[in-house]
């Protein structure tokens, strides 16, 4: 990018987890996962422009850090180094327009990272074949956001198998006033499993294989809902409103319901927009729409 050239804009789409199974802790400290990711149209936007001086990020959401811990900054450093450049990234400013809620289980940070990788790879002339490895180095969810659509994630969630795209659905997202940190959600699950192991005098390995999900489809949901009962109330309310599938996404705190008609999704949002909750109506995105809109 030369100075004076217009801003480059890239979109970073959110995801929901249509299902999430959590198994044993791996030697690397991550849990073994089996999850189905689904892209949705809700997105952040990264505006990348040339500006002399140190690399910098600005953001419209005060809850989003803009220091070196930000995924966009981490992506910039990864691509800069992979491109063989010395020192720290410079002469670029990124304006991050956040729409994806923070700490909601919608993958906002990981999606921002993937969008930034795509932008910086073009900017600093790095071979796109390097993208998957760079994405995996930044986080377990990041590789999914390179292609989007519907995909099965195994191991840490970063070994991906593209699935046949499901019929488009309207999505009602309900975001409570509180967020949930991903490490907390997994720690609560481990704690609850350990308590069950002690009370029933069964081995940890047997319990992990048999840990029930009921019909919720997200192994983290019962443990998070035990600390935040509002999660279970929102899921139940979405089902009463006619959602064909209602679930906490990822580690929470966002809960989603799937509807065939926009009018039904909007009606559910109107009903649930109480007690300080934020409700968003959006749509699922198939792989082709994701590629077109993300600029892949």
C-alpha positions in Angstrom: 0.0 0.0 0.0 1.4 3.4 -1.0 0.7 6.5 0.9 -2.3 8.4 -0.4 -4.1 5.3 -1.7 -7.6 4.8 -0.5 -8.5 2.7 2.5 -8.9 -1.1 2.0 -12.0 -2.5 3.7 -12.4 -6.2 4.8 -15.3 -7.8 6.6 -15.0 -10.2 9.5 -18.1 -12.4 9.9 -19.3 -13.9 13.2 -20.1 -17.6 13.7 -22.4 -19.7 15.8 -21.7 -23.3 17.0 -24.6 -25.5 15.9 -23.2 -28.1 18.2 -20.2 -28.4 20.6 -18.9 -31.6 22.2 -16.0 -31.2 24.7 -13.8 -34.2 25.5 -10.6 -34.8 27.4 -7.8 -32.2 27.9 -5.0 -32.7 25.4 -1.3 -32.7 26.2 -1.1 -29.1 24.8 -3.7 -27.9 27.4 -6.6 -27.5 25.0 -9.7 -29.7 25.2 -10.4 -32.2 22.4 -13.5 -30.8 20.5 -16.0 -31.8 18.0 -18.0 -28.8 16.8 -20.1 -27.6 13.8 -19.3 -24.0 12.9 -21.8 -21.9 11.0 -21.0 -18.4 9.5 -23.6 -15.7 10.0 -23.9 -12.3 8.3 -23.2 -10.2 11.5 -19.8 -8.8 10.9 -17.0 -6.4 12.0 -15.3 -4.2 9.4 -11.6 -3.5 9.3 -10.5 -0.3 7.5 -6.8 -0.5 6.6 -5.0 2.6 5.4 -1.4 3.8 5.0 -0.2 6.2 7.6 3.4 7.0 8.4 4.6 5.9 11.8 4.0 3.0 14.2 1.3 0.4 13.5 -1.9 1.4 15.3 -5.5 0.3 15.9 -8.5 2.4 16.7 -11.9 0.9 17.6 -15.4 2.1 18.2 -16.0 -0.4 21.1 -14.4 0.5 24.4 -14.6 -3.1 25.5 -12.2 -4.1 22.7 -8.5 -3.7 23.6 -6.4 -1.9 21.0 -3.0 -2.8 22.3 -0.7 -5.7 21.3 -3.2 -8.2 22.7 -5.7 -7.4 20.0 -6.0 -10.2 17.4 -5.6 -7.7 14.6 -2.2 -6.6 16.0 -1.2 -10.2 16.5 -2.1 -10.9 12.9 -0.1 -7.9 11.7 3.0 -9.1 13.6 2.6 -12.7 12.3 2.4 -11.6 8.6 5.1 -9.0 9.0 7.5 -11.6 10.3 6.5 -14.3 7.8 7.1 -11.8 5.0 10.7 -11.4 6.2 10.4 -7.9 7.4 12.4 -6.6 10.4 11.3 -5.0 13.5 7.6 -4.3 14.2 4.8 -3.5 11.6 4.6 0.1 10.7 3.1 2.7 8.3 -0.4 1.2 8.6 -3.4 2.2 10.7 -6.5 -0.1 11.2 -9.9 1.3 12.2 -11.9 -1.6 13.6 -15.6 -1.1 13.5 -17.0 -3.6 16.0 -20.5 -5.0 15.6 -19.9 -8.5 17.0 -20.3 -8.4 20.8 -17.2 -9.1 22.8 -17.0 -12.2 25.1 -20.2 -13.6 23.5 -19.0 -16.9 21.9 -19.5 -15.5 18.4 -15.8 -15.6 17.4 -15.4 -11.8 16.9 -11.7 -11.7 17.8 -10.8 -14.8 15.8 -12.7 -13.5 12.8 -11.0 -10.1 13.1 -7.7 -12.0 13.1 -8.6 -14.0 9.9 -9.8 -10.8 8.1 -6.6 -9.1 9.1 -4.5 -12.0 7.9 -6.2 -11.7 4.5 -5.6 -8.0 4.3 -2.0 -8.0 5.4 -1.1 -10.9 3.2 -2.1 -8.9 0.2 -0.6 -5.7 1.6 2.8 -7.2 2.4 3.0 -9.6 -0.6 3.0 -12.9 1.3 2.0 -16.1 -0.4 -1.6 -17.0 0.5 -0.6 -20.6 1.0 0.9 -19.4 4.3 -2.5 -18.3 5.6 -3.7 -21.6 7.2 -0.6 -22.1 9.3 -0.6 -18.4 10.4 -4.2 -18.7 11.3 -3.7 -21.8 13.4 -0.8 -20.1 15.2 -3.1 -17.3 16.3 -5.9 -19.4 17.8 -7.9 -22.6 17.4 -11.0 -20.9 15.9 -9.1 -18.7 13.5 -8.7 -21.2 10.6 -12.5 -21.6 10.2 -12.8 -17.9 9.4 -10.6 -18.2 6.3 -13.4 -20.1 4.4 -16.6 -19.9 6.5 -19.8 -21.6 5.6 -20.6 -24.8 7.5 -17.7 -26.9 8.8 -16.9 -29.6 11.2 -14.0 -28.8 13.6 -12.2 -31.5 15.4 -9.1 -31.8 17.6 -8.8 -28.2 19.0 -11.5 -27.1 16.5 -8.8 -26.2 14.0 -8.8 -29.4 11.9 -11.7 -28.6 9.6 -13.9 -30.6 7.2 -16.2 -28.6 5.0 -19.8 -29.8 5.3 -22.7 -29.4 2.8 -24.2 -26.0 3.3 -27.5 -26.1 5.2 -30.6 -24.3 4.0 -30.4 -20.6 4.9 -32.0 -19.6 8.2 -32.8 -16.4 10.0 -30.9 -16.1 13.3 -32.0 -14.3 16.4 -29.0 -13.6 18.6 -29.7 -12.7 22.3 -26.7 -11.2 24.1 -27.2 -10.9 27.9 -25.7 -8.0 29.9 -22.8 -10.2 31.0 -20.0 -11.8 29.0 -18.3 -15.1 29.6 -14.5 -15.6 29.3 -13.7 -18.8 27.3 -11.1 -20.0 29.9 -13.8 -19.6 32.6 -16.4 -21.7 30.7 -14.0 -24.6 30.2 -12.8 -24.4 33.9 -16.4 -24.6 35.1 -17.0 -27.6 32.9 -13.9 -29.4 34.2 -14.9 -28.5 37.8 -18.4 -29.8 37.3 -17.1 -33.0 35.7 -14.7 -33.5 38.6 -17.5 -33.1 41.1 -19.6 -35.7 39.3 -16.6 -38.1 39.3 -16.2 -37.8 43.0 -19.8 -38.1 43.9 -20.3 -41.2 41.7 -16.9 -42.7 42.3 -16.2 -43.2 38.6 -13.0 -42.6 36.7 -12.4 -39.3 34.9 -11.9 -41.0 31.5 -15.3 -42.9 31.8 -17.1 -39.7 32.8 -15.7 -37.7 29.9 -16.9 -40.3 27.4 -20.3 -40.5 29.0 -20.8 -36.8 29.9 -24.4 -36.1 28.7 -25.5 -33.1 26.6 -29.2 -33.9 26.7 -30.8 -32.1 23.8 -28.8 -28.9 24.2 -26.0 -29.8 21.9 -23.4 -27.7 23.7 -21.4 -29.4 26.5 -20.4 -26.0 27.9 -24.0 -24.8 28.2 -25.1 -26.6 31.4 -22.0 -25.4 33.3 -22.3 -21.8 32.1 -26.0 -21.8 32.8 -25.4 -23.1 36.3 -23.4 -19.9 37.0 -25.7 -17.7 34.8 -29.2 -19.2 34.9 -30.4 -16.5 32.4 -28.8 -18.6 29.7 -31.3 -21.5 30.2 -34.2 -19.0 30.4 -33.2 -17.5 27.0 -32.9 -20.9 25.4 -36.3 -21.9 26.6 -37.8 -18.6 25.5 -36.4 -19.0 22.0 -37.9 -22.4 21.8 -41.3 -21.2 22.9 -41.0 -18.5 20.2 -40.7 -21.2 17.6 -37.0 -21.6 17.0 -36.2 -24.8 15.3 -32.8 -24.9 17.1 -31.8 -22.8 20.1 -28.4 -23.0 21.9 -25.7 -21.1 23.6 -23.0 -20.3 21.0 -19.5 -21.6 22.0 -18.5 -20.5 25.5 -21.3 -17.9 25.6 -22.8 -15.7 26.6 -24.7 -15.2 23.3 -27.7 -17.5 22.7 -29.1 -18.1 19.2 -32.4 -19.3 17.7 -32.8 -20.4 14.1 -36.0 -19.5 12.2 -37.3 -20.1 8.7 -38.9 -16.7 8.4 -37.5 -13.3 9.2 -40.8 -12.2 10.7 -40.6 -15.0 13.3 -37.0 -14.2 14.1 -37.8 -10.5 14.5 -40.8 -11.3 16.7 -38.6 -13.4 19.0 -36.1 -10.6 19.2 -38.8 -8.1 20.2 -40.0 -10.5 23.0 -36.5 -11.1 24.4 -35.2 -7.6 24.2 -35.7 -7.0 27.9 -33.6 -6.8 31.1 -30.8 -5.0 29.3 -30.4 -7.8 26.7 -29.3 -6.9 23.2 -31.0 -8.8 20.3 -29.8 -9.0 16.8 -31.5 -10.5 13.8 -29.2 -11.8 11.1 -28.9 -14.7 8.6 -26.7 -17.7 8.1 -24.1 -17.5 5.3 -23.1 -20.3 3.1 -19.5 -20.8 1.9 -20.0 -19.0 -1.5 -21.7 -16.0 0.1 -18.9 -15.8 2.7 -16.2 -15.9 0.0 -17.9 -13.2 -2.0 -18.7 -10.8 0.9 -15.4 -11.4 2.7 -13.4 -10.7 -0.4 -11.6 -14.1 -0.4 
